[in-house]
């Protein structure tokens, strides 16, 4: 089992990155959330990994945070949820936010995630609730949790919008981060996108 990998980041695409370790280059599938947290190409990177061996392939999945890897492992244990769907879930929602969705029995929120129908959403709520009973990253002060969750949501929306417009993920991340640094009270995603795009001109 390959639990972690540390090496030089050689390339990154929306769903796959290349990491060189002692002359060997690994192809690693990652969620969008991990992609946005990676350093520039050529720099050192450390990922928490999950290795899957199938009859027709050997696939390495990577995550920037350990809790994302843990959530991925819990998700693929659910009947009908494979690695592709698990990556899709982690690409559109933070692990802690997904826990809140499960605890709130929010089936509608899950249906809005990639590839998840109503039956799968209901199964996720039922099967994940017990598995997430010990997940403690969700709790905390209301103000800090809400502010962090809100900022994370508009940040992700802005970065995805810029990538869809043709900007490289690392450039979009930097632009959005700089706007938020200059405007710490900004809570409107449309304004954030507008200011980030303006800074790229």
ABEGO torsion letter per residue (X at the ends): XBABBBBBBABBBAABBBBBBGGBBBBBBBBAAAAAABBBBGBBBBBBBBBBBBAABBBBBBBABAAAAAAAAAAAABBGBBAAAAAAAAAABBAAAAAAAAAAGBAAAAAABBGBBAAAAAAAAAAAAAAAAABAAABEBAAAAAAAAAAAAAAAAAAAAAAAAGBBAAAAAAAAAAAAAABAABABAAAAAAAAAAAAX
